[in-house]
């Protein structure tokens, strides 16, 4: 469900016996983002959570503020609660270890690590205080996580679309499904052959070719290219020699006149 749909959820929308939730409104609007009401199944694990929430709520809302009123759209309280839950679940980006003594003295010291193991300040030797760094996640990102986890579990895309209440299946598969390469490995392995026939040893393959009188393809290619290059060079030499003989014959048939003959012709 979207954040506005959760904050606008009323006790009358819950059917704890039938394990269903009626999603009919968002915040104080009598409609959802899709403009229609939908009934979605209720996970068994959240039944006791919803039961406690309805019993503790002083109003008709399931998740009101401490005064029983609807939480505001811009309320950052839910993001804080979400990050605390992530820390308790161990979904953090790391840990920041801070020395409170050095910080009070005006020269703060801290270091980033991947675990909350005990560490000491290199300056004053005081034990560092670990602080979890929760993942930067929005409340709406939970819908993306739900779609991805269901698809990874083998749920078909059409049922995921119905649960998320998308009008277009492409929104579910293209925007909300964040599958990794490892998630697609089982799909490609489902059509791959179980095992390929073993390749014969190279020594036996060579014996088979020689016994059949087969010349390797690479040898044929190299032999033909060598013949073509040699043939082209011979033709070029013959053609060049013929041109030289023709030019020599033309000079002998038409000798150049001497200087005296040239003067007589010109006069």
C-alpha positions in Angstrom: 0.0 0.0 0.0 1.0 3.6 -0.6 1.8 5.8 2.4 -1.4 7.9 1.9 -3.5 4.7 1.7 -2.0 3.5 5.0 -2.6 6.8 6.8 -6.2 6.9 5.5 -6.9 3.3 6.4 -9.8 2.8 8.7 -10.8 0.0 11.0 -13.9 -0.7 8.9 -11.6 -1.4 6.0 -10.0 -4.4 7.7 -11.5 -7.9 7.7 -9.3 -9.7 10.1 -11.3 -12.9 9.8 -11.3 -13.0 6.1 -7.7 -11.7 5.9 -8.5 -8.9 3.4 -8.0 -5.1 3.3 -10.2 -2.7 1.4 -8.1 0.0 -0.2 -10.6 2.8 -0.9 -9.0 6.1 0.0 -5.8 8.0 0.3 -5.3 10.4 3.3 -8.6 12.3 3.6 -9.6 11.8 0.0 -12.4 9.3 -0.7 -10.4 7.8 -3.6 -7.0 6.3 -4.3 -4.4 7.3 -6.8 -5.9 4.8 -9.3 -9.4 6.3 -8.7 -11.0 3.0 -7.6 -11.3 0.8 -4.6 -9.6 -2.6 -4.4 -9.5 -5.6 -2.1 -6.1 -7.1 -1.4 -5.1 -10.1 0.6 -3.7 -9.7 4.1 -0.5 -11.4 4.9 -0.8 -13.8 7.8 2.3 -12.3 9.6 0.7 -8.9 9.9 -2.6 -10.0 11.3 -1.5 -9.6 15.0 0.1 -6.3 14.1 -3.1 -4.9 12.7 -5.1 -6.3 15.6 -2.9 -4.5 18.1 -3.0 -1.3 16.1 -6.8 -1.2 16.0 -7.0 -1.9 19.7 -4.6 0.9 20.5 -6.1 3.5 18.1 -8.4 6.0 19.9 -10.2 6.9 16.6 -11.6 5.2 13.5 -8.1 5.3 11.9 -5.8 2.3 12.1 -2.5 4.4 12.2 -3.4 7.9 13.6 -1.1 10.3 15.4 -1.0 10.3 19.3 -4.0 12.5 19.3 -6.1 10.2 17.2 -6.0 12.4 14.1 -4.7 11.7 10.7 -1.0 12.2 10.1 0.0 15.0 7.7 1.2 14.3 4.2 4.6 15.9 4.9 5.1 14.1 8.2 8.7 12.8 8.5 7.8 10.6 11.5 7.2 7.6 9.3 10.6 7.9 7.6 12.3 8.0 11.1 10.3 4.9 12.2 11.2 3.1 9.0 14.9 3.8 9.4 14.8 2.6 13.0 13.2 -0.6 11.9 15.9 -1.0 9.2 18.6 -0.6 11.9 16.9 -3.3 14.1 16.8 -5.6 11.1 20.5 -5.0 10.4 19.8 -3.3 7.0 22.4 -0.6 7.3 25.1 0.9 5.0 27.7 0.9 7.8 28.6 2.2 11.2 30.1 5.5 12.3 32.2 5.3 15.5 32.4 8.6 17.3 34.7 9.7 20.2 32.5 11.8 22.5 35.4 13.0 24.5 37.3 14.5 21.5 34.0 15.9 20.3 33.4 17.7 23.6 37.0 19.1 23.4 36.3 20.6 20.0 38.4 18.2 18.0 35.9 15.5 16.9 37.1 12.1 15.8 35.1 9.5 13.9 35.7 6.6 11.6 33.4 4.6 9.3 33.3 0.8 9.5 31.2 -2.1 8.3 30.5 -3.5 11.8 29.8 -2.2 15.3 32.7 -4.0 17.0 34.3 -2.2 19.9 37.0 0.3 18.9 39.1 2.9 20.7 40.0 6.5 19.9 43.6 6.7 18.7 44.0 10.1 20.5 42.5 9.7 24.0 42.0 5.9 24.0 38.4 6.3 25.0 35.9 3.7 23.7 34.2 4.9 20.5 30.4 5.2 20.4 28.9 3.3 17.4 26.1 4.8 15.4 24.3 2.9 12.7 23.9 4.4 9.3 20.6 3.2 7.9 20.0 2.9 4.2 18.6 6.0 2.5 15.2 4.6 1.7 11.8 6.2 1.1 8.5 4.8 2.4 7.4 4.4 -1.2 10.5 2.2 -1.9 8.8 -0.6 0.1 6.4 -1.1 -2.9 9.4 -1.6 -5.2 10.8 -4.1 -2.7 7.6 -5.9 -2.5 7.3 -6.3 -6.2 10.9 -7.4 -6.6 10.7 -10.0 -3.8 7.4 -11.5 -5.2 8.9 -11.8 -8.7 12.1 -13.4 -7.2 9.9 -15.9 -5.4 8.4 -17.0 -8.7 5.1 -15.1 -8.4 3.8 -14.3 -11.9 3.7 -10.7 -13.0 -0.1 -10.5 -13.4 -0.7 -11.4 -9.7 2.0 -8.9 -8.6 0.2 -6.3 -10.8 -3.1 -7.0 -9.0 -1.6 -6.7 -5.6 0.1 -3.4 -6.4 -3.1 -2.3 -8.2 -1.3 -1.1 -11.3 -3.4 -0.4 -14.4 -0.6 -1.4 -16.7 1.5 -4.5 -16.4 4.5 -2.7 -17.9 4.5 -0.4 -14.9 4.9 -3.5 -12.6 7.6 -5.2 -14.6 9.5 -2.1 -16.0 9.4 0.3 -13.0 8.9 -1.7 -9.9 10.7 -4.9 -10.6 14.4 -4.5 -9.9 15.8 -7.9 -10.9 19.5 -8.7 -11.0 21.4 -11.0 -13.3 21.4 -13.7 -10.6 17.6 -13.5 -10.6 17.5 -14.4 -14.3 20.0 -17.3 -14.1 17.4 -19.8 -13.2 15.3 -18.7 -16.2 18.1 -19.3 -18.8 19.1 -22.5 -17.1 15.6 -23.9 -17.5 16.0 -24.2 -21.3 19.7 -25.0 -21.3 20.8 -28.6 -21.9 21.7 -30.6 -18.8 25.1 -31.5 -20.2 27.0 -31.1 -23.4 28.8 -34.1 -25.1 32.5 -34.1 -24.1 35.0 -32.8 -26.7 37.3 -35.5 -28.1 41.0 -35.1 -27.3 43.1 -33.1 -29.9 45.4 -36.1 -30.6 42.5 -38.3 -31.5 40.8 -35.6 -33.6 44.1 -35.2 -35.6 44.3 -38.9 -36.2 40.8 -39.0 -37.5 41.5 -36.1 -40.0 44.7 -37.7 -41.2 43.0 -41.1 -41.7 40.2 -39.5 -43.7 42.7 -37.6 -45.9 41.3 -34.2 -44.8 43.4 -31.1 -45.0 42.8 -28.6 -42.2 40.8 -25.6 -43.3 43.4 -23.2 -42.0 46.1 -24.8 -44.2 43.9 -24.6 -47.2 43.3 -20.9 -46.7 46.9 -20.1 -46.2 47.9 -22.2 -49.3 45.4 -20.5 -51.5 46.3 -17.0 -50.4 50.0 -17.8 -50.9 49.3 -19.0 -54.5 47.2 -15.9 -55.3 49.9 -13.6 -54.0 52.6 -15.4 -56.0 50.4 -15.5 -59.1 49.8 -11.7 -58.9 53.5 -11.0 -58.6 54.4 -13.1 -61.7 51.7 -11.4 -63.8 52.9 -8.0 -62.7 56.4 -8.8 -63.8 55.3 -10.1 -67.2 53.2 -7.0 -67.8 55.9 -4.6 -66.8 58.4 -6.4 -69.2 56.0 -6.2 -72.1 55.5 -2.4 -71.5 59.2 -1.9 -71.6 59.6 -3.8 -74.9 56.7 -1.9 -76.5 58.2 1.5 -75.6 61.6 0.4 -76.9 60.1 -0.6 -80.3 58.3 2.7 -80.7 61.6 4.6 -80.1 63.4 2.5 -82.7 60.7 2.9 -85.4 60.5 6.7 -84.8 64.1 7.8 -84.2 64.6 11.4 -83.0 66.0 13.7 -85.8 69.4 15.3 -85.3 69.8 19.0 -84.7 70.7 19.8 -88.5 67.6 17.9 -89.7 65.5 19.7 -87.1 66.8 23.1 -88.4 66.0 22.1 -92.0 62.5 21.0 -91.2 61.9 24.1 -89.3 63.0 26.3 -92.2 
